[in-house]
Amino acid sequence: MTFTVPQQRHLVTELPGPRSRALQERRERSVSRGAGTLANIYMDHGSGAILVDVDGNRLIDLGCGIGVTTIGHAHPEIAAAASEQASKLTHTLFTVTPYENYVRVAEKLAEITPGDFEKHSILVNSGAEAVENAVKIARKYTGRRAIVALDHAFHGRTNLTMQMTYRPWPERAGMGPFPGEIYSVPVSYPFRDGLSGEEAAERTIDYIRTHIGATEVAAFFVEPIQGDGGIVIPAPGFFQRIAEFCAENGIVFVADEIQAGIARTGTWYSIEHHPGVVPDLVTSAKGIAGGFPLAAVTGRAEIMDAVQPGGIGGTFGGNPVSTAAALAVFDLIEREDLLGEARRVERALQARIGDWADRFDVVGEVRGKGAMFGVELVKPGTRTPNPEALQAVLTHATTNGVIALDAGSWDSVLRIMPSVVISEELIDDAASVLEEALERL
């Protein structure tokens, strides 16, 4: 990739700078405060793993808009594909007069998602919309109503997906009532439960049997790596047993890959890190189109086709420009071996920050796959979550030109999700800034 911005952190003003502060004043007069912001630093442009704000500061982006710009900011090939398509056709609505891009994206999703069976897809606008459609499809296919999600899950901000999201604050507080027949069940969280994958799975299955009833469940939704939940990676064997249980009981097993999918973890989809586990349905979004709005549900043809024509769809879902961008993303991932680049980033992060739990009393664990890492912060000498420490780290990072993310049900996990094109030099520089904050703690 040719970068249009030097891949170095460089600050010319304090952060936020004067133009960002002025924009913040305008924002407060016109934008709902419900649209909260991690850092009131307003961006102008970017390239690769660097963002440039309106004051000319260059910041290292360890967040990628929560996992969206996996291939880097403003990739010229994505911009060119979108521009070319926008000059020809921006919208007709696929369910009125269809177009080839939609079909080509569905064909590619059938190729890259796990499983060698026939697969069909539907394209929508966002991750939450993909999850909602997966719920509808599973209920239609099974004739059942109950939906199971894991503790610490995040599945979206619509009314239905908020009920599938674990923690009440801030996403759900005061927003009810919520739909019924949505159940949260225990997840494998090795740092906190100390269970093997098989032991954790049996605990989960017992909860379903005793609280819900296996024959009542339409779908079991899992994030193979929980992003907002704190980069929680279930222990080996957990998903194998859960998938087996779902197959035994006619439950649709859904991998929500909205944050961890599309090359972020060194494989096309993060469920591939659990050998032999093949979901019935997969949801994709975020990194699929390089920043353009697009999401998908892909799965077994007989499940996807259970819905009557017109039962699923939407005005803007799979629009020509977003699908053109997605096709360019797929091509880049394969041609530039971005799966390999994600594995390179994992090695670099592990080498640079993997010993933090030994070096800093406030760090309980460092864990991750590919370009998706979590640093769980605790009260020294305990495993008690330490949200105050996380806020201190994030404040220090943003004021020094590093954009990282918060995560975890207790707001105590530092989430690191850079582009897979980030250099080792930028990783080292960003880690040095984060270490300054940890040393102060």
N, C-alpha and C positions, 0 to 999 in steps of 0.2 A: 504494500500500500504506500502511495505517495502522500505524505502528510503536508497539509497546507499551513500548519502551525508547528513551531518548534516543540519537540516533545520534552519539555523541561518546565518545571515549576518556576514561576517568576512573578514576584509581587512588586507593583509600582505604587500602590496606595495601601492604607490599612483596609481590612475587610470587616464589614462591608465598606466599599468606597463611597465617595460623595454622590456619584450618579445612582448607585444602588440605593442609597439612603433616600434620595429624592423619589425614586420609583416606588420605594416602600411607602412613602407618604401618600402618593397617588393611589397605590393599591388599597390602603386602608380606607380610602374614601369611596372605593368602587367595587371591591371584591369581598365576597362573603368571608368572614373570619373562619368559617368551617373548613375552607380550603387552606389548611395550615401548611407551613413550610419549615423544612429542617434548617435552612440557612437563607437569610434574606439577602442573598448575593445574586444579582440578576445577570443572566448569561446572554452573550451576544452571538458567539459562534464557537465552533470546536472542531477538532480533528484528532483522530486516533483516541488516545486516552487523556487528552488535554481539553479543558473548557476555558474559554476566554470571556471574562465578564465585561460589563459595559464600561468599566473603568480601565480596561486593558490588562488586568491581572490574569495570569495563566495559572490555572488550578489543576491538580491531578484528580481525575475523576475515578473514585473507587466504588461508585454506585451505579453508573450506567442508567440513570433514570429508573432504578430498581430493576436492573437486569435486561433492559431493552436494547441498548446500543452495544450488544455483544461484539459485533464486528468493528466497533469504533464509531466515533462521531462523524457525521456528514461524509460517509464514504462516497467518493466520486462516482463509482459505478452504480450505487443505489440511487444517487441523485439523478444520474443520467437516465436510468431506466424509468424512474418516476416522471421525469420531465418529458421524455419521449412519449410515454403513454398519455400524460395529461394533455399533450398537444393533439392527440388523436381522439380520445374518448375518456371522459371522466365518470360517466354514470349512465346506466340504462335500467339497472336493477336486474340481477341474474334471474329472478323468478318471473320477470316480464319478458325481456329479450336477452338471452344469455350471451356470453362471450368466452373466448378460448382461455384467457388467463385463469379464470376460476377453475376450469377443468384441469389445466396443467398443474396448478397448486395441489388440487386433490390427488392427482396422479403421483406427484412427488411425495405427498404425505403418506400415501399407501406404501410407497417404497421405503421410506426411512423410519416409520414407526415399527415397533417390535411386532413379530408375528408374520408367518408366511401364508396366512389365509387371505381370502378376498376382503378388501376393506373399502369403505365408502366414507366420505367426509361431508361436512357442512361448514361453510365459512361465515363468521360473524365478526363483530367489531372489537370485542374486548374479552379478557379472561373471564370476568364474571359472567358475561353473556354465554361464553362457551360452557361454563359449569352449569348454568341454568338449563341450557339445551341438553346437556348430558343427563341431567336429572329427568327432564321430560322424556327423553328417549328411553332411558332405563325403566321408568315407570310404565311407559306404553308397552315396552317389550315384555316385561315381567307380569304386568297386571297388579303389581304391589305398590305400596306407598312409602314405606319406611326408607330413609336415606341415612347412611352411617358415614360419619367423618371422624378423623382422629383428633384427640386432644392436641392443642397447640397449632391446629390447622388455620390457614388463612385461604379462603376461597373466593373472596370478593366483597363488594360493598352494596350490592342490590339487596332488596328485602330478603329474598330467599338465601342468597349466599352469605349475608351477614349472620343468619341463623346457623350456617355451616361453619362460620368462623368462630374460633374458640373463645378469645377473650372479649369481655364486654366493653372495655375502654381502650381507645376512644370510638371504635367503629360502631358499636351497637347501643351505646348509652343513650337512653331516651328515644330510641327510634322504633320501638315496637308498637303494636304487637307483631310477632313474627309467625311465619308458617309453622304448622305442626308437622309431626312425623319426621323430625330431624334429630338425630342422636349423635352425641359425642362419646367416643370410646377411648380407652387408654392406648397410648402409642408406646413404642420402644424408644426410650430416651436414655441411652447407656450412661451418660454422665450422672444422671439423677436416680435411675432405678436400679442400676447394677445387675440387670437381668440379661441372660442370653436372649438372642432373637427368638428362639423357640419358646422360652419361658414367657417372654413378653407377649408373644402371639397367643399362647394358651390363655393368658390373663384376659386379653382382648376378646377372644372367642367366648370365653366363659361369661364375660359381661354381656355380649350380644345374646347368648342363649338364655341368660337369666333375667335380663332387663327388657329385651325387645322381642326375641324369637327369630331364629334364623330364617324361617319360612315367610316372615313378614318383610324381609329386607329386599328392596329393589336393587340398590347399588351401594357399594362400599367405595368411598372416595379416599384416595391417599395422595399425599405429596411425597414422592420417593426421597426427596430432601426438602424439609420444611424451611421455607425462606423466612417469612415474617415470624414464624415460630421460633427462630433462633438458629438456623442452619442445623437442625436436628436430623441426624442420619441414623435411622434405626439399625440395630445390630444385625449382623448376617444371620439369615434364616427367618427373620421376622416376616418379610414379604412373601417368601416361599410358602410358609404355612398359611398366611392370610389368603393368598391366591388359591391355594388348595381348598381351603374352607369355603371360599366363594364358589368354586367350581362344584363342590359337593352339594351345595345348597341352592344352586340356581341364581346366585347373586351376581350382578354385573360388577366386575372389578374395574374401577376407573383410576387411571393414573393422571393426576392433575400436574402437568408438566409446564404450567404457564411460566413459572420463574426459573426452573432448573433445566428446561428442555432447550432444544435448538442449539446444541454445541457448547453450552456453558460449562458442562462438567467433564468434557473430554469425550463424550459420546453424544449421539444425536439426542438421546433421551436418558435422563438420570436413572430410570428403572433398569437400564441395561447394566448398572453396577450390581444388580442382584440377579445372578445367573439363573436362567430358566424361568423367570417370571415374565409372563406375557399378558398385559392388560387386555380386557375386552374393548375398552374405550380409552382414548388418550385426548386430553385437551392441550392445545398449544396456543401461545400468544406471545407477548413481550418481544423476544428477540427474533420473531419470525419474519418481520418486514423492515428491520433496520430503523425503526422509529415511526413507521406509518401504522395506523390503526388496523389491526387484523388479528383474528383468532380463529380457531378451528376445533371441531370435534371430529375425531377419526376413529373408526373402529370396525368391528366385525360387520360385514355387509348385512347379515340377517337381523342384527340389532339396530343398525342405523336405518334400515328400510322398514322397520316396524311402524314408523310414523307415517300417517296418511299424507299425500301431497298437500302442501299448504300448512301442515302442522308445525313446521319449523321454518325459520327464515327471518329476514329483516331488510329494511330499506337499503342500508349502506353496507351490509355484510359482504365481504369479498369484492369490494369495488375494484374497478380496473387498475387504478393507480397503486393501491396497496398490494394487489396481487402481483403487479409488475415488479414492485420492490421486493416482494417475497421471493420471486423467481430469481432475481439477482442475488439475494442473500444465499439461497440454496447453492447457486453456482459458485459463489465466492468461498463458501465453507468447504466445498469439495476441491475446487481448483487451488486454493491457498492452504489446504490442509489445516483448517482452523480447529478441527478436533485435536490435532496434534499440538497446535498452539495453546489450546486450553490446558492440555496436559503439561506443557512447558511452564505455563503460569502456575499450575499447582506445584510443580517442583520448586519453582522460584519462591513462592509464598511459604512453602513448608520449610525450605532452607533458611528463609529470612525471619519468619515469625514463629516457627514451630516450637521453639524452646521458650516462648514467653511464659508458659505456666511454671517453668522451673526458675525463671529469672524474676518474675513479678508476683508478689503475694496476692495481688488483686485479680490475677488471671487464673481461672479455674481450669479451663481447657481451651485449646485451639483445635478446630476440626474443619474439614472441608474436602471438596472434590473440585478439580478443575479450577475455574475462576470464580469460586463460590465458597468463601470461608467465613467462619464465625469465631469470635473470641468471647468466651463467656466470662463475665466479670462477677466476682464474688467478694463478700466481706472476707478480709484476710483470715486464713486459718479455718474457714468454714466453706460450705457450699451454698450459703445464703445469697440470693441474688443481690447485686449491688447497682441499682439504677442510677444512683448519684455519681458513681464512678464513670458510668457510660456517658452521662451528660457532660461531665468534665472533659472526657476524652474527645467527644464530638465538638465541643466548644473550642477546645485548643486546636483541633484539626482544621475546622472551617476557618478560623481566624488566621491560620497559617497556610492556607491554600491547598488543603486536602479535603475532598468531599467523600466521607464515608457514611454509613447508614446505621440506624438503630434497628434492633430486632429483639425477639423473645417475648414470651408471655409476661415477663416481669420487667421488660424494657432494660435488660441487662446484658445483651449480646451485641458486640460490635460486629456489624456485617460488612464484609469486604467482597465486592462483586465488580472487579474491573473488566474492561474490555479484554478479549483474548489477544489483542495486538499490543498490549502494554509491554514496555521493555523492562528488563531486570533493573536498569538504572532508575526508572520511575518507581518500581516496587520498593527499591532500597530507600529512595528519598522519602516516599510516603511513610514507610515503616519507621524511619527515623523521627518523623514528626509525631507519629502515634506513640513511639517510645518515650519521647519527651513528656507527654501527658502521663503515661504509666509511671515514669520515674517520679513525677511530682506526687502521684497518689501514694 
